[in-house]
Amino acid sequence: MPRIAFTSNLRRHVDCPAAEVRGTTVSECLADYFATHPQVRSYVLDDQGRIRRHVAVFVGGEQLRDPAAQTDVVSDGDEITVMQALSGG
């Protein structure tokens, strides 16, 4: 099963423990996670279901290529990492 983990900067705002999830795409894995942890959804996705502007998602160390629909493929044993993306100068 894929595993999803959140960095400490997100965990300080909302309870989002690491967990094994079901799915073959990032979208499916996130939906499975949000089914158990619905309070996390609004921190990760915007109102249109896209990854929020200041959130970065990685699958096996590779940054998500499709933040709008999250169709990136996830394999058994992959780790999905969700973190706050910092911007500014």
N, C-alpha and C positions, 0 to 999 in steps of 0.2 A: 504494500500500500504506500502511496505517497504520504509525505509528512509535511505539515505546515507549521512554521515557526514565525514569531513576531519579535522584533528587536525591542530592547528595553525602553526606548523612547516612545513606542506605541503602548507598551504594557503599563506605563505609568498613567496613561489616560483612560484605559479600559482594560478590564480583565480579559486577556486573550492568551490562554495557555497553548503551548504547542500540542499538536494532536495529529494522529493518523487520519487521513481523509480518503474518501472514495472518489474516483473520477479519472478520466483520461485526458481532460483539458484543464487548464487553470480555472476556467469558469465553473466547471463541474465540481472541482475540488473546493473552490471558495463557497459555492452553494451548499455543499455538504457541511462545511465548517460552520457557515452562518445558520444552518438549521439547528445546530446545537448552541451556538453563541451569537444570537441575533443582534446583540448590542454592539458587536464589532463591525457589522456591515457598513454603517454610516461613517466609520473612520477610514474604511478602505475604498468604498465605492461612492460615486456621486449619485445624484437623483436619476441619472440616465443609465446607471449600472456600469459606468466606466471607472477604471482606476482613477482615484483622485490625483490631481495635479502634483501634489506634494507627497505622494506615496510611490515607492519603487518596489517592484516585485521581481524576484529572481527565481529561476527554476534551475536547480543544479549549478548555480553560479553564473548563469547566463541571464541577462536582463530580459524581461518580458518584451516580446516584439509586437504584441497586439493588445495594448492596454484598453482599447475600446471594447472589444468582444472577448478578450482573454482566451483565444482559440489555441494558444500554444499547447503543444502536446506534453503530457506528463506521464512518465513511466513509473512502474512499480519501483519503489525504493527512492524515487527522486525527493529532494527537499525543496519546498517552496518557502522562500524567505520574504517576509513583508517588512518593509522599513519605511521610516519617514525620510523623504528626499529633501535635502536642504538646498536652498537656493539663495542667491544674493551675492553681494560682493564686498 
